[in-house]
């Protein structure tokens, strides 16, 4: 008879099949067993037809990938450790020494930092373009351009570009387009099928850290495509870079994902109400929220997102220029319910002041405002409590 340690490791009991419950089963694995050598040799890690190694997928990760692909209207999905890792995967999969990537000047800052750091070190050049001017993008495309990033709405400053026009410029030149779709979350608009036109981006990346998680406690990203050729290139780079995600985080995402529509709409309603209220305050020079008519790119938002009428829970304000940076910092420090912190999409409202002068290239597009900018991520607190918090902090300016 085997010793207890061996018996416990090789115990013959197998639970009955066909167990059904609201949440899918959680499978943790690095090693995956094969029935025999023939099965081991026949298994292809590049497909979801079977399992080879934990890094290439388990039933748990495959389930999340399939649900995310459906959410964004794609057919293939890959999971990575963060939203920035998703951006990195796309860049490394499609760029090599001598190539060029174009990035909107109002894009997520770490995407630009990747271009000036690792990509530049590998001999890959980049240029910034004005996301609100498709002609600027067209003028900057070159024979070396292999990838163009688009983002809607713009990070921090919330301008909403004419995505179909930007994509048309790239498609005419055969250049791959990749969208940072964290703001839209697969809900505000269909990234692969703008307004049912059949037109869309080639790749959608998503910081699952935000709305899909909803708890402010998970770091993860995804890359979704509809193109088998592009997916294969991404899958190969994904393998070579050794990207993997913790199954505990996957479990959290699977539990949170069914409520994303309810949470997204709740964030949106409160954010719009607060943005409209702030737009009437004399302390504020400009409110930047795509659903507000005076916000840059509102017509583009209406054209792309009007059917869903969704606009996330983010907005920014620009204070009147006579308020100093120190006064605006005091405003932020005086808030009680809005906590100082990066990221967004969780239950707690957040606030961050930004120096746009340090973030934007004046040669690309002139930032029209002189006052200090503050970005809000509206959480799930009662909107009247949030309004009262803003009001008492404004009184301390």
C-alpha positions, 0 to 999 in steps of 0.5 A: 500500500502506498504511503499517505503522502503518495496516496494524497498526491495520487488519490483516485477520487474524481468528483462527478461531472455536470456541476452547475453554479452561477460562477464558473469553476476555478482551475489553477495550474502551471503543469497540465497532464496529458493522457499519453505521449501522443496526446502531448505531441499532438496538442497545439498551445496556439488554440483553445482546442486543448491545454498544454501549460498554465501560461497558455490557458486553463478553463478559467482563463479561456472563459474570461477571454471568450466573455471579453471578446464577446463584450467588445465584439471581437473573436479572439482575446489575450490576457496580460498583467495590466493595461500597459502590458496590453499596450506593450504586447501590441507594440512589440508584436507589430514593430521592429527596428526601423519601423514607426508608430504614431500616437495621439498627443492626448493619449495615456501617458505611459504609452508615450513613455514606452515609445520614448523608452524601450521602443526608441532603444530598439530603434523604433521611432514615434511621432505624436499627432493631433487626434482631433485633426485626421488631416494631421494624422494623414500628413504624418503617416510614412512608409515606415509607419506600421502601427497607429494608436487611437484613443477615445476619449483622450486621456485626462483631457477627454477630447473625443476624436472622429474615430471613423475618420482616423481609422479610414486614414490608416486603412487607406494606407494599410496601417494597423490601428489599435484602440485603447478602449478602456474608457468605452469598455465595450459598452459606449460603442462597438470598437470593431463595428462603428454604428453597424457600418462594419468599419472599426479598429483592428485591435482593441486593448482594455485595462480590465483594472477599471470597469470590468473589475470595478473594485479597484483591486485587480491589475489586468489587461486584454487584447481583442481582435477579429483578425486571425492573422493579427491574433496569431502574431499577438499570440506568438509575442504573448508566449515569447514574453511570458505574459500570464495572469493570476487565476485569483484575479481572473476569478474576480473578473469573472464575478464582476463582469456580469454587473459591468453594464449596471455599474458603468451606467451608474458611474455615467449618470452621476458623472454627467450630473456633477459635470453639468453642475460644475459647468455653472460654477464661476470658479470653473473655466471649462468642463471636459466631458464628451456628453456636454455640448461645449466639450471638444469632440462632443459631436463625434461622441454623439455620432459614435456613442449616441445610440448607447448614450453612454459616456463613462464616469470620468470628466475633467475641469479647468479652473479659472486661470486666476486660481493658482496651482496652490489653491487648486491643490488646496481644493483637492486636499479639502475633498473628503469623499473624492480620494486622491489616487490614480486609476478609475472605475471602482466604487470610490470617487477619485481626484487628481490634479494635472499639469497639462503643460508637462504632458502635451507637445505644443508643436502638435496642438496648442492646449487652449486653456491656462488654468489648472486641470483636475480630473475626477473619476466618479464612483458609486457614492450618492451623487448628492453627497459628492456634490456637497463634497465638491461644494465645500472644497470649492468654498476653500479656494 
